[in-house]
Amino acid sequence: MSVPFVYVNGTLNLILKGKSYQITPDHPSYGLVKKSLATSSEDELLQMCDVQKSMSNFVEKESKGRAVVSGGQVYFDGKPVHNTLSDRVLQFMKEGLPFSHLLKFMENVSENPSYQSQQELFDFLQNKSLPITEDGQFLAYKAVLNNWMDKYSGTISNKIGNVVEVKRGAVDDNRCNECSKGLHCGALDYVYGYGGGTDRIIIVKVNPRDAVSVPKDASFQKLRTCRYEVVGEFSGELKSPLYTAKAEEVTSPTSDSSYDWAWADRNYDDLDKEYDHEEDDYDEDGYDQDGYDEDGYDWDGYDRDGYDEDGFDELGYDRDGNDMEDDDEDDYTGGVKVNDKSVNLGRKPSGQFYHNKRDSYGRFVKR
């Protein structure tokens, strides 16, 4: 274990350079910190706690310099990218997901021959339920007839696995034309409004380089493209930020359900072994890590089975269940005055006697 930490209800509390840092699940660096906890140094973790430094390191390290962060702006091959992508970077950081998939996405965007199409695409991707895939593409929804044919002409099959494609020049690139030529897909709210009755909703994968136009109507929730691949049928909203090329959810490696704490357990086991092999296993008061002295008694004078050196438990019974004899009263009783009232410290509420010899800290000790 590289640094001291406490993990409670999803929140990490770290001690770095003598200062406490709390990393909650909504912290942009949450995934990076959790993912790096087993191997990173204090200095590295301190940088992760700084959002700007963390984002810069995350982008530049994994992109090998092709992407950089300067003044809060992400640049790819020297050109600034849309703020929507910056939000995706922060989301990937928080989830502990690799930047390489975002890098591939940026590459695909840069291959789109139209600068205007590139900019309009980011308007479309502001819809949060449109995740990126591991091959640098993105997923969207589409309504089709129950027989898998398209709703407009009824001639294009949209069965799972099919790739639907038209020439790019046949797609209207004017975003002011709300209903026009091209292959359409959209965000979930748009598709809900377009489909109905017995229609199916399918999941399509679109390469950013094939995006043509995002019409202004429907709050930028509709996209015209020249190509898409049908990868699945709708069974619920796509909520994960990353999916495989076949639209299978990629679970965050830092989620509680998938995170492996075995490294921490191993480190604690190693510490226990070191402790067990020390020549002096007792603290300054003479007690071991379980709270027992070298004779096997705790602070109150009881052994590991709960009996004092005379063989009685705290209720005054021995191991056979016999009551403590009353003729030892002189050895056990002791009185003090509290607020001018005499108080006998030698008796328990049950009337039984117990010894009251204490050390300078007020703790019971053996008689």
GULO-237468 format. One line per field, with one value per residue (C-alpha): residue in three letters; y, z, x; residue number from 1. Coordinates in Angstrom, 3 decimals. Layout:
% GULO-237468
residuo <- (ALA|...)
c2 <- (Y|...)
c3 <- (Z|...)
c1 <- (X|...)
num <- (NUM|...)
//
This chain:
% GULO-237468
residuo <- (MET|SER|VAL|PRO|PHE|VAL|TYR|VAL|ASN|GLY|THR|LEU|ASN|LEU|ILE|LEU|LYS|GLY|LYS|SER|TYR|GLN|ILE|THR|PRO|ASP|HIS|PRO|SER|TYR|GLY|LEU|VAL|LYS|LYS|SER|LEU|ALA|THR|SER|SER|GLU|ASP|GLU|LEU|LEU|GLN|MET|CYS|ASP|VAL|GLN|LYS|SER|MET|SER|ASN|PHE|VAL|GLU|LYS|GLU|SER|LYS|GLY|ARG|ALA|VAL|VAL|SER|GLY|GLY|GLN|VAL|TYR|PHE|ASP|GLY|LYS|PRO|VAL|HIS|ASN|THR|LEU|SER|ASP|ARG|VAL|LEU|GLN|PHE|MET|LYS|GLU|GLY|LEU|PRO|PHE|SER|HIS|LEU|LEU|LYS|PHE|MET|GLU|ASN|VAL|SER|GLU|ASN|PRO|SER|TYR|GLN|SER|GLN|GLN|GLU|LEU|PHE|ASP|PHE|LEU|GLN|ASN|LYS|SER|LEU|PRO|ILE|THR|GLU|ASP|GLY|GLN|PHE|LEU|ALA|TYR|LYS|ALA|VAL|LEU|ASN|ASN|TRP|MET|ASP|LYS|TYR|SER|GLY|THR|ILE|SER|ASN|LYS|ILE|GLY|ASN|VAL|VAL|GLU|VAL|LYS|ARG|GLY|ALA|VAL|ASP|ASP|ASN|ARG|CYS|ASN|GLU|CYS|SER|LYS|GLY|LEU|HIS|CYS|GLY|ALA|LEU|ASP|TYR|VAL|TYR|GLY|TYR|GLY|GLY|GLY|THR|ASP|ARG|ILE|ILE|ILE|VAL|LYS|VAL|ASN|PRO|ARG|ASP|ALA|VAL|SER|VAL|PRO|LYS|ASP|ALA|SER|PHE|GLN|LYS|LEU|ARG|THR|CYS|ARG|TYR|GLU|VAL|VAL|GLY|GLU|PHE|SER|GLY|GLU|LEU|LYS|SER|PRO|LEU|TYR|THR|ALA|LYS|ALA|GLU|GLU|VAL|THR|SER|PRO|THR|SER|ASP|SER|SER|TYR|ASP|TRP|ALA|TRP|ALA|ASP|ARG|ASN|TYR|ASP|ASP|LEU|ASP|LYS|GLU|TYR|ASP|HIS|GLU|GLU|ASP|ASP|TYR|ASP|GLU|ASP|GLY|TYR|ASP|GLN|ASP|GLY|TYR|ASP|GLU|ASP|GLY|TYR|ASP|TRP|ASP|GLY|TYR|ASP|ARG|ASP|GLY|TYR|ASP|GLU|ASP|GLY|PHE|ASP|GLU|LEU|GLY|TYR|ASP|ARG|ASP|GLY|ASN|ASP|MET|GLU|ASP|ASP|ASP|GLU|ASP|ASP|TYR|THR|GLY|GLY|VAL|LYS|VAL|ASN|ASP|LYS|SER|VAL|ASN|LEU|GLY|ARG|LYS|PRO|SER|GLY|GLN|PHE|TYR|HIS|ASN|LYS|ARG|ASP|SER|TYR|GLY|ARG|PHE|VAL|LYS|ARG)
c2 <- (0.000|3.224|5.692|5.550|5.691|4.966|3.884|4.376|4.331|5.062|7.975|7.829|9.677|9.912|11.173|12.791|14.669|14.898|16.458|14.849|14.717|13.529|12.126|11.594|9.630|12.875|14.122|14.237|12.322|9.699|6.856|7.704|7.909|4.641|2.894|4.131|3.732|0.460|1.630|5.442|7.558|10.433|12.983|11.235|11.026|14.690|15.609|13.526|15.442|18.620|18.419|20.535|18.735|15.392|16.095|17.296|14.214|11.888|13.333|13.866|10.591|8.305|10.224|10.346|14.107|14.221|15.704|18.344|20.483|24.178|26.746|24.202|23.660|20.306|20.436|17.572|17.760|21.424|22.260|23.049|20.554|21.265|21.654|18.664|16.472|18.055|16.912|13.385|13.476|14.361|11.600|9.006|10.191|9.849|6.333|5.225|4.442|4.565|7.714|5.665|5.275|9.038|9.451|7.119|9.106|12.354|10.727|9.703|13.208|14.691|12.421|13.967|15.990|18.810|21.239|22.292|18.673|18.243|21.198|20.183|16.670|18.014|19.718|16.304|14.570|16.953|14.526|12.530|9.164|8.877|6.960|6.366|2.891|1.331|1.702|5.482|5.645|6.530|4.918|6.407|5.261|4.744|3.871|1.268|-0.751|-3.951|-5.950|-4.138|-2.030|1.756|3.907|6.330|4.005|0.563|-0.768|-0.656|-3.599|-2.692|-6.137|-6.461|-6.703|-4.842|-1.877|0.802|3.245|5.925|8.285|11.275|13.645|12.296|13.564|17.119|19.024|22.124|22.021|24.595|21.985|20.130|17.157|16.207|13.493|11.204|8.372|9.437|8.485|10.414|10.739|8.739|11.538|12.265|8.580|8.163|10.959|9.586|5.969|4.544|1.640|-1.611|0.080|-1.164|0.968|-0.167|0.810|2.022|2.751|5.787|6.736|10.479|10.792|9.806|12.457|15.036|17.348|18.028|19.853|22.687|21.288|18.789|20.545|19.030|15.503|14.330|13.425|12.896|10.516|8.604|5.346|3.386|-0.179|-1.818|-3.297|-4.125|-3.665|-1.219|-2.764|0.274|3.619|3.505|5.017|3.919|6.363|3.530|0.464|-2.182|-2.129|-4.494|-2.186|-4.209|-2.110|-1.600|-1.627|0.945|-0.809|1.364|0.626|-1.179|-4.189|-4.726|-3.142|-5.663|-4.764|-7.863|-5.735|-3.893|-7.169|-8.520|-5.411|-5.660|-9.365|-8.467|-5.891|-8.471|-10.893|-8.213|-7.454|-11.102|-11.510|-8.510|-9.322|-6.818|-7.030|-4.814|-1.106|1.346|0.244|-3.411|-4.595|-6.399|-5.521|-7.425|-5.561|-8.276|-8.120|-10.721|-12.787|-12.832|-10.323|-7.249|-3.786|-4.905|-7.952|-10.591|-13.257|-14.067|-16.217|-13.405|-14.636|-12.874|-14.510|-16.022|-17.676|-15.441|-13.517|-9.961|-11.210|-13.111|-16.638|-19.140|-21.411|-23.941|-21.336|-21.121|-17.771|-15.912|-16.540|-13.655|-14.367|-12.550|-9.248|-7.654|-8.317|-6.767|-3.858|-0.298|2.879|6.502|9.652|11.441|14.692|13.731|10.463|7.159|5.021|1.404|0.645|-2.992|-4.171|-4.658|-3.857|-7.553|-7.267|-9.361|-8.270|-7.530|-6.105|-2.429|-2.092|0.368|1.867|5.563|5.745|4.380|1.013|-2.285|-4.216|-7.630|-7.779)
c3 <- (0.000|-1.130|1.123|4.144|3.130|4.331|1.925|3.264|1.225|-2.012|-0.645|-0.437|2.319|1.692|3.804|1.453|2.745|6.157|4.764|4.395|0.986|0.396|-3.054|-3.563|-6.475|-8.292|-8.199|-11.773|-10.687|-8.676|-11.120|-11.707|-7.989|-7.189|-10.142|-9.222|-5.456|-5.337|-7.277|-7.263|-5.039|-2.852|-5.420|-8.235|-6.194|-5.218|-8.896|-9.469|-6.725|-8.730|-11.472|-14.055|-13.580|-13.515|-16.748|-18.444|-17.391|-18.336|-21.855|-22.683|-21.276|-23.051|-26.344|-26.506|-27.008|-29.800|-27.374|-24.777|-22.265|-22.007|-20.077|-19.585|-23.366|-25.031|-28.238|-30.712|-33.217|-32.309|-32.927|-30.160|-29.767|-28.723|-25.005|-25.263|-25.679|-22.594|-20.655|-22.011|-20.911|-17.364|-17.432|-18.540|-15.818|-13.165|-14.323|-14.612|-18.326|-20.786|-22.849|-25.895|-26.976|-26.869|-28.856|-31.533|-31.523|-32.091|-34.985|-36.591|-36.141|-37.812|-40.830|-41.483|-44.691|-43.547|-40.813|-40.412|-39.944|-37.259|-35.270|-35.649|-34.451|-31.040|-30.726|-31.219|-28.752|-25.956|-25.467|-22.507|-23.505|-26.654|-25.560|-27.333|-28.397|-27.996|-31.734|-31.576|-32.867|-31.078|-30.487|-31.284|-31.546|-34.545|-34.968|-37.636|-38.572|-36.707|-39.699|-39.368|-42.499|-42.491|-41.731|-44.668|-47.691|-46.186|-48.418|-46.263|-43.929|-40.462|-39.028|-36.449|-38.171|-41.312|-42.540|-44.238|-46.494|-49.138|-50.977|-48.840|-51.630|-51.423|-47.825|-47.191|-45.309|-44.644|-40.998|-41.648|-43.678|-40.916|-42.864|-45.807|-47.527|-45.659|-43.160|-39.794|-36.191|-32.953|-29.208|-27.310|-26.837|-30.574|-31.475|-28.973|-30.749|-34.230|-33.516|-32.096|-32.006|-32.954|-34.192|-33.022|-31.626|-32.649|-31.626|-34.440|-34.464|-36.398|-37.300|-36.684|-40.130|-41.681|-39.848|-42.272|-40.564|-37.293|-38.055|-35.728|-34.946|-32.117|-29.949|-31.942|-31.118|-34.755|-37.025|-40.764|-41.775|-44.850|-43.039|-39.889|-38.576|-36.699|-33.526|-31.354|-30.384|-27.680|-24.231|-22.069|-22.150|-22.808|-19.607|-19.565|-21.105|-22.966|-24.906|-26.997|-30.778|-30.461|-28.043|-24.930|-21.804|-20.559|-16.767|-15.053|-13.565|-10.460|-9.689|-6.390|-8.270|-10.301|-8.304|-6.871|-3.349|-3.130|-3.355|-0.180|1.611|0.645|1.971|5.274|5.511|4.984|7.752|10.068|9.325|10.049|13.315|14.339|13.788|15.792|18.940|20.970|20.104|22.962|23.076|25.626|28.139|27.770|25.612|22.266|19.177|20.622|23.943|26.129|28.257|28.253|30.848|28.601|30.492|29.115|30.660|33.035|34.216|32.185|29.986|26.436|27.721|29.936|33.327|35.831|37.408|40.134|37.486|37.733|34.963|35.312|36.815|39.524|38.171|37.639|34.608|36.150|36.777|40.538|42.277|43.879|47.643|49.869|52.523|50.447|50.998|52.731|49.691|47.205|48.835|48.863|49.569|48.495|49.090|46.187|47.022|50.734|50.018|50.691|47.568|47.665|44.458|45.358|44.574|41.289|40.840|41.461|44.911|43.907|44.710|42.311|42.801|42.121|41.857|39.059|37.497|37.173|34.120|35.989|34.244|36.080|36.683|38.135|41.966)
c1 <- (0.000|1.633|-0.208|-2.543|-6.208|-9.724|-12.503|-16.045|-19.281|-17.454|-15.409|-11.615|-9.803|-6.063|-3.174|-0.657|2.365|0.714|-2.491|-5.924|-7.636|-11.209|-11.984|-15.720|-17.267|-18.142|-14.529|-13.128|-10.017|-11.918|-11.349|-7.699|-6.923|-8.698|-7.103|-3.605|-3.847|-1.921|1.122|1.370|3.579|2.390|3.563|1.696|-1.507|-1.190|-1.156|-4.271|-6.070|-5.409|-8.057|-6.215|-2.885|-4.659|-6.526|-3.341|-1.360|-4.219|-4.498|-0.832|0.494|-1.965|-2.020|1.801|1.677|-0.932|-3.442|-2.568|-4.416|-3.619|-5.647|-8.418|-8.700|-8.022|-5.968|-5.610|-2.751|-2.435|-6.093|-8.631|-11.460|-15.027|-15.788|-18.109|-15.046|-13.465|-16.541|-16.026|-12.373|-13.424|-16.052|-13.494|-11.100|-13.784|-14.686|-11.060|-11.521|-8.596|-8.100|-7.080|-10.719|-11.264|-8.055|-9.391|-12.638|-10.687|-8.846|-12.139|-13.556|-10.472|-11.069|-14.477|-13.974|-16.286|-15.235|-18.869|-19.934|-17.280|-18.598|-22.250|-21.418|-20.396|-23.791|-25.343|-23.027|-24.013|-26.884|-25.559|-27.012|-24.879|-21.785|-18.504|-17.350|-13.912|-13.221|-13.710|-17.277|-20.531|-23.918|-27.316|-30.940|-33.208|-36.878|-37.756|-40.814|-41.579|-40.256|-36.870|-37.436|-36.958|-40.014|-39.622|-39.401|-39.943|-37.154|-34.006|-33.400|-32.122|-31.570|-28.822|-25.425|-26.494|-24.448|-26.572|-24.739|-25.412|-23.094|-22.122|-23.114|-26.668|-27.072|-28.260|-25.543|-27.681|-28.721|-31.440|-33.349|-35.137|-36.519|-34.363|-32.337|-29.984|-29.829|-31.228|-30.606|-30.909|-31.039|-33.632|-36.175|-36.174|-36.601|-39.440|-41.282|-40.613|-41.462|-44.661|-47.112|-45.378|-42.181|-38.821|-36.023|-32.568|-29.037|-26.791|-23.061|-21.860|-18.303|-17.711|-16.161|-19.533|-21.606|-22.992|-25.458|-27.275|-30.547|-31.470|-34.900|-35.477|-32.848|-29.960|-31.144|-31.253|-28.327|-28.018|-25.246|-24.115|-23.404|-24.271|-24.101|-26.986|-25.475|-28.488|-32.115|-33.109|-33.594|-32.875|-31.109|-27.361|-25.999|-22.367|-19.850|-18.103|-19.277|-17.544|-17.706|-20.710|-22.541|-21.736|-21.323|-17.781|-17.866|-15.713|-12.667|-13.027|-16.669|-17.314|-18.672|-15.495|-12.669|-10.204|-9.095|-6.887|-3.735|-4.753|-5.538|-2.119|-0.402|-2.242|-1.353|2.300|2.085|0.545|3.376|5.956|4.199|4.094|7.814|8.924|10.876|8.861|5.164|3.972|3.136|4.501|1.842|2.808|-0.126|-0.053|-2.106|-5.091|-4.936|-3.359|-0.195|2.553|0.631|-2.449|-4.639|-6.406|-6.630|-9.401|-7.459|-9.315|-7.768|-8.819|-11.677|-12.969|-11.717|-9.453|-6.396|-8.600|-10.763|-13.853|-15.618|-16.885|-20.183|-18.337|-18.741|-15.972|-15.577|-17.955|-20.640|-20.109|-20.635|-17.724|-17.524|-18.496|-15.868|-13.262|-15.010|-12.026|-9.883|-12.291|-14.090|-12.990|-14.907|-14.524|-16.528|-18.175|-19.995|-19.837|-21.565|-19.885|-19.648|-18.485|-16.557|-16.073|-19.618|-21.378|-25.104|-25.779|-24.176|-21.197|-17.669|-14.866|-11.431|-10.857|-7.142|-6.349|-3.223|-2.416|-4.677|-7.696|-7.597|-8.118|-4.909|-4.189|-4.223)
num <- (1|2|3|4|5|6|7|8|9|10|11|12|13|14|15|16|17|18|19|20|21|22|23|24|25|26|27|28|29|30|31|32|33|34|35|36|37|38|39|40|41|42|43|44|45|46|47|48|49|50|51|52|53|54|55|56|57|58|59|60|61|62|63|64|65|66|67|68|69|70|71|72|73|74|75|76|77|78|79|80|81|82|83|84|85|86|87|88|89|90|91|92|93|94|95|96|97|98|99|100|101|102|103|104|105|106|107|108|109|110|111|112|113|114|115|116|117|118|119|120|121|122|123|124|125|126|127|128|129|130|131|132|133|134|135|136|137|138|139|140|141|142|143|144|145|146|147|148|149|150|151|152|153|154|155|156|157|158|159|160|161|162|163|164|165|166|167|168|169|170|171|172|173|174|175|176|177|178|179|180|181|182|183|184|185|186|187|188|189|190|191|192|193|194|195|196|197|198|199|200|201|202|203|204|205|206|207|208|209|210|211|212|213|214|215|216|217|218|219|220|221|222|223|224|225|226|227|228|229|230|231|232|233|234|235|236|237|238|239|240|241|242|243|244|245|246|247|248|249|250|251|252|253|254|255|256|257|258|259|260|261|262|263|264|265|266|267|268|269|270|271|272|273|274|275|276|277|278|279|280|281|282|283|284|285|286|287|288|289|290|291|292|293|294|295|296|297|298|299|300|301|302|303|304|305|306|307|308|309|310|311|312|313|314|315|316|317|318|319|320|321|322|323|324|325|326|327|328|329|330|331|332|333|334|335|336|337|338|339|340|341|342|343|344|345|346|347|348|349|350|351|352|353|354|355|356|357|358|359|360|361|362|363|364|365|366|367)
//
